[in-house]
Amino acid sequence: MNQSILIDATHFCSETPSGVELYTNSLLPHLAEVLLENDIIPIFASHNDAPKDLRPGIRWVVSPHQLAWGQRVVPRLVKELGADAYFTPSGIPPLSLAVPTFFTVHDLSVYQFPASYPLRERLRTTVLAHKSGMKAAGIFAPSRYTANQISEYWKVSPDRVVVTPLAVPDEKRNESIEGKHLVPVPRDLPWIVSIGRLVSKKDVQTLIRGFANLSASNASRLILAGRPGYGFSEIETALAELNPEQRARVHLLSYITATEKQELLRDATVVAVSGPYEGFGIPALEALAAGKLVVAVRHGAVPEVTGELAIYAEPHNPTSWTAALTSALVTPELRAQLTKMGPQHASHYTWRATAELSGAAIIAALR
């Protein structure tokens, strides 16, 4: 009799995916394939109906109950379906489960920036997730940096933390925009593009101050694409420090679609990733895949992703950011090299590889 694993698919096939939804959408089809190849039946549990293109062999279970999903509904489903294990890519395994459990910890920035999170979210990570992590058969971390944090903060044995690097999200490219300009930003100057939530923990305010100190010969446009979040007032303070001419060259786009992101990466001269505590660094990998030069901080997980294919600045140091951005803007030969080297580097990160690493841990626990 084949074994089975219940998989939390509540964020699978979201209409407007971002963050964990993109991770879930990209990983689960490949993980299901790996499990099926090893005679383990994946059971996807969701509030929604199954997508029409669901891979044969996947069992889809719909539960209309959304309240107390993790702590009450999941244990009932595991028992009723006779599942031999449980995995959630975006939640926390119930403490009451008697079967092996697995979950993904995307980052632990709540420990560095506790004030950036509501009390409920802080307790969810530092208490509930911590307890689940102590009990789990395996914890998936997107980077060695995050894995080390899990071991440090939760005192979890390193052999139960599996590093499962991510890949460029599975998003359909819109070929019809080639040569078209949909983003309402002038193209008279080079673009420095930053994609991600506008929150203080990503140190966007330091990026702005570094941009402000660029020389006139390196005048450019800074595009900040992301919704405002906690600490946005610090970013507004940095914007208020700019003179009128500089402020006119900073563009806040808020939420962007996948097509708009595609255009931003296509037309960017430099992609800036300012967050010093990234759990992986998807924007950096997407930039490399698009053949763009990345300027980032040498801290967190981003250096694991970009390696020598980035120019680095020191975190919280505007002067260092000015120097790094200047180097990126004045070295066209390096940017030209990245048009080939970046995509080659990014191609080594695949969701199939992520699924194989995740699946191997699950399979080992069930054998």
C-alpha positions in Angstrom: 0.0 0.0 0.0 1.4 3.4 -1.0 2.1 5.9 1.6 0.7 9.5 1.4 1.5 13.0 2.6 -1.0 15.7 3.3 0.2 19.0 1.8 -1.2 22.4 2.7 -2.2 23.9 -0.7 -4.3 26.8 0.6 -2.0 29.3 -1.2 -1.7 27.2 -4.3 -3.0 28.8 -7.6 -3.6 32.2 -6.0 -4.9 34.7 -8.6 -2.5 37.4 -7.6 0.5 35.5 -6.2 3.4 37.1 -4.4 5.8 35.9 -1.7 4.8 32.5 -0.3 2.1 32.1 -3.0 4.8 32.2 -5.7 6.8 29.8 -3.7 3.9 27.4 -3.3 2.8 27.7 -6.9 6.3 27.0 -8.2 7.3 24.2 -5.8 4.2 22.0 -5.3 3.9 20.7 -8.9 7.5 19.6 -8.9 7.4 18.2 -5.4 4.3 16.2 -6.3 6.2 14.7 -9.2 9.1 13.7 -7.0 6.9 12.1 -4.5 4.9 10.2 -7.1 8.1 8.9 -8.6 8.8 7.4 -5.2 5.3 5.9 -4.8 4.2 8.5 -2.3 0.7 9.9 -2.9 0.5 13.7 -2.5 -2.8 14.9 -1.1 -3.3 18.6 -1.6 -5.7 20.2 0.9 -7.3 23.5 0.1 -10.3 25.8 0.6 -10.7 26.0 -3.2 -11.6 23.6 -6.0 -8.8 21.8 -7.9 -7.2 23.6 -10.8 -8.1 22.2 -14.2 -4.5 21.3 -15.1 -3.8 19.4 -11.9 -1.2 16.7 -12.5 -2.6 13.1 -12.6 -1.9 11.2 -9.5 -2.4 14.2 -7.1 -5.3 13.8 -4.8 -7.2 17.1 -4.1 -9.2 17.5 -1.0 -11.4 20.6 -0.3 -12.3 21.7 3.2 -14.6 24.7 3.6 -13.4 25.3 7.1 -10.9 28.1 7.3 -11.0 29.0 10.9 -8.3 27.2 13.0 -7.1 25.6 9.8 -3.7 24.6 11.1 -4.5 23.5 14.7 -7.9 21.9 14.1 -8.8 21.2 10.5 -5.4 19.7 9.5 -5.2 17.1 12.3 -8.8 16.0 11.4 -7.8 15.7 7.7 -4.6 13.7 8.5 -6.6 11.3 10.6 -9.6 10.9 8.2 -7.3 10.5 5.1 -4.8 8.3 6.9 -1.9 10.5 5.8 1.6 9.3 6.8 3.1 12.8 7.0 2.3 16.5 6.7 4.0 19.4 4.9 3.1 23.1 4.8 5.0 25.5 2.6 3.5 28.6 4.2 2.2 27.7 7.6 3.1 25.9 10.9 2.5 22.2 11.5 0.0 21.5 14.3 1.7 20.4 17.5 -0.9 17.6 18.0 0.1 15.6 14.9 1.6 12.2 15.5 3.0 11.8 12.0 6.3 13.3 10.7 5.9 17.0 9.9 7.7 19.3 7.6 7.5 23.1 7.0 9.4 25.9 5.3 10.8 28.8 7.2 11.4 31.6 4.7 13.2 33.9 7.1 13.5 34.8 10.8 13.8 38.6 10.4 11.2 38.8 13.3 14.2 38.3 15.6 16.1 41.2 14.1 13.1 43.5 13.6 10.5 42.6 16.3 8.9 46.0 16.1 8.2 45.4 12.4 5.7 42.7 13.2 2.4 42.7 15.1 2.5 40.9 18.5 0.4 38.0 17.1 2.9 37.5 14.3 5.9 37.7 16.7 4.3 35.1 19.0 3.4 32.9 16.0 7.1 32.7 15.0 9.0 32.9 18.3 6.6 30.5 20.2 4.4 28.4 18.0 6.7 27.9 15.0 9.6 27.4 17.4 7.8 24.6 19.2 6.8 23.1 15.9 10.3 23.3 14.7 11.6 21.4 17.8 9.2 18.6 17.0 9.3 18.6 13.1 11.0 15.8 11.2 12.4 18.4 8.8 12.5 22.2 8.4 13.2 23.6 4.9 15.3 26.8 4.7 15.9 28.6 1.4 19.5 29.4 2.2 22.4 28.5 4.5 22.0 31.9 6.2 18.4 31.1 7.2 19.3 27.5 8.2 22.0 28.9 10.5 19.5 31.3 12.0 17.0 28.4 12.7 19.7 26.5 14.5 20.8 29.5 16.4 17.4 30.9 17.5 15.5 27.7 17.9 18.4 25.4 19.0 17.3 22.9 16.3 19.9 20.2 15.4 21.4 21.3 12.0 20.8 17.8 10.6 17.0 18.4 10.7 17.3 21.7 8.8 17.5 21.1 5.0 18.7 23.9 2.7 16.5 24.0 -0.3 17.5 27.0 -2.5 14.7 28.6 -4.5 14.5 29.5 -8.2 13.0 32.2 -10.3 9.2 31.9 -9.8 7.2 30.1 -12.4 5.5 33.0 -14.0 4.4 33.2 -17.6 6.3 35.7 -19.7 4.3 38.2 -21.7 6.0 38.2 -25.1 3.6 40.8 -26.4 5.3 43.6 -24.4 8.6 43.3 -26.2 9.5 46.8 -27.4 6.6 48.4 -25.6 6.7 50.8 -22.7 4.0 50.2 -20.1 5.7 51.5 -17.0 5.1 55.2 -16.6 8.7 56.2 -16.0 10.8 58.3 -18.5 13.6 56.5 -20.2 15.9 59.6 -20.5 18.3 58.4 -17.8 19.5 55.0 -16.5 17.1 53.1 -14.3 18.1 51.8 -10.8 15.3 49.4 -10.0 14.4 48.1 -6.5 11.5 45.5 -6.3 10.0 44.6 -3.0 7.9 45.8 -0.1 8.8 49.4 1.0 9.6 48.6 4.6 12.3 49.9 6.8 13.8 46.5 7.5 14.8 46.3 3.8 16.8 49.5 4.4 15.3 51.2 1.4 16.0 54.5 3.2 19.8 53.9 2.9 19.4 53.1 -0.8 17.6 56.5 -1.3 20.4 58.4 0.6 23.1 56.6 -1.4 21.2 57.5 -4.6 21.0 61.2 -3.5 24.8 61.4 -3.4 25.4 60.3 -6.9 27.3 62.8 -9.0 25.6 64.8 -11.7 27.4 62.7 -14.3 25.7 59.6 -12.9 22.2 61.1 -12.8 19.7 58.3 -13.0 16.1 57.4 -12.0 15.4 55.3 -8.9 12.3 53.1 -9.2 10.9 51.7 -6.0 8.3 49.0 -7.0 6.5 47.7 -4.0 3.7 48.4 -1.5 4.4 50.5 1.5 4.7 48.5 4.8 5.9 48.8 8.3 8.4 51.6 8.8 7.5 53.4 5.5 7.7 56.6 7.5 11.5 56.2 7.6 11.5 55.9 3.8 9.3 59.0 3.6 11.9 60.8 5.8 14.7 59.9 3.4 12.6 61.0 0.4 11.9 64.4 2.1 15.6 65.0 2.4 16.0 65.0 -1.4 16.0 68.3 -3.2 13.2 68.9 -5.7 15.3 67.8 -8.7 16.4 64.6 -7.0 12.9 63.8 -5.8 11.6 64.1 -9.3 13.8 61.2 -10.3 12.5 58.9 -7.7 9.4 56.9 -8.7 7.2 54.9 -6.4 5.1 52.3 -8.3 3.4 50.5 -5.4 2.1 47.0 -6.5 3.3 45.8 -9.9 2.0 43.0 -12.0 4.2 40.2 -13.4 4.2 41.9 -16.8 5.3 45.2 -15.2 8.1 43.4 -13.3 9.2 41.8 -16.6 9.4 45.3 -18.1 11.3 46.8 -15.2 13.9 44.0 -15.3 14.1 44.3 -19.1 14.8 48.1 -19.0 16.8 48.4 -15.8 20.4 49.4 -15.9 21.0 48.3 -12.3 18.9 46.3 -9.9 19.3 47.2 -6.2 18.6 44.8 -3.4 19.1 46.7 -0.2 17.7 44.3 2.4 20.5 43.1 4.8 18.4 40.2 6.2 16.9 38.5 3.1 16.1 34.9 3.7 17.0 34.1 0.0 16.9 37.0 -2.4 14.5 36.2 -5.2 14.8 39.8 -6.7 18.5 39.3 -7.0 18.1 35.9 -8.8 15.4 37.4 -11.1 17.8 40.2 -12.0 20.6 37.8 -12.9 18.1 35.7 -14.9 17.3 38.9 -16.8 21.0 39.6 -17.4 21.2 42.6 -15.1 23.9 43.8 -12.7 22.9 43.6 -9.1 24.0 46.0 -6.3 23.3 44.4 -2.9 24.7 44.3 0.6 27.2 41.7 1.7 24.9 40.4 4.5 22.1 37.9 4.7 21.4 35.3 2.0 21.8 37.4 -1.1 25.6 36.8 -1.4 24.9 33.1 -1.5 22.7 33.7 -4.5 24.7 36.3 -6.4 28.3 35.3 -5.5 30.8 37.3 -7.5 28.1 38.5 -10.0 27.2 41.5 -7.9 28.7 44.7 -6.6 28.3 45.0 -2.8 27.7 47.8 -0.4 27.8 47.9 3.3 24.4 47.8 5.1 23.1 51.0 6.6 25.9 53.0 4.9 24.8 55.6 2.3 28.4 56.4 1.3 29.1 52.8 0.6 25.8 52.6 -1.5 26.9 55.7 -3.5 30.2 54.1 -4.3 28.6 50.7 -5.3 25.9 52.4 -7.5 28.6 54.5 -9.1 30.7 51.5 -9.9 27.7 49.8 -11.4 26.7 52.8 -13.6 30.2 53.5 -14.9 31.1 49.9 -15.9 29.2 49.1 -19.1 31.6 46.2 -19.9 30.6 44.5 -16.6 26.9 45.0 -17.3 27.5 43.6 -20.8 29.1 40.4 -19.4 26.1 39.9 -17.1 23.8 39.6 -20.1 25.3 36.2 -20.6 26.7 35.2 -17.2 23.7 36.2 -15.2 21.2 33.9 -17.0 23.7 31.0 -17.0 24.2 31.4 -13.2 20.4 31.7 -12.6 19.8 28.6 -14.7 21.5 26.4 -12.0 18.6 27.2 -9.6 15.6 25.1 -10.6 12.3 24.2 -8.8 12.9 20.6 -9.7 16.1 20.7 -7.6 14.3 22.4 -4.8 11.6 19.7 -4.9 14.2 16.9 -5.0 15.9 18.3 -1.9 12.6 18.7 -0.1 11.3 15.3 -1.3 14.4 13.5 -0.2 13.9 14.6 3.4 10.2 13.5 3.3 11.0 10.2 1.6 13.8 9.4 4.2 11.3 10.0 7.1 8.7 7.7 5.6 11.0 4.8 4.7 
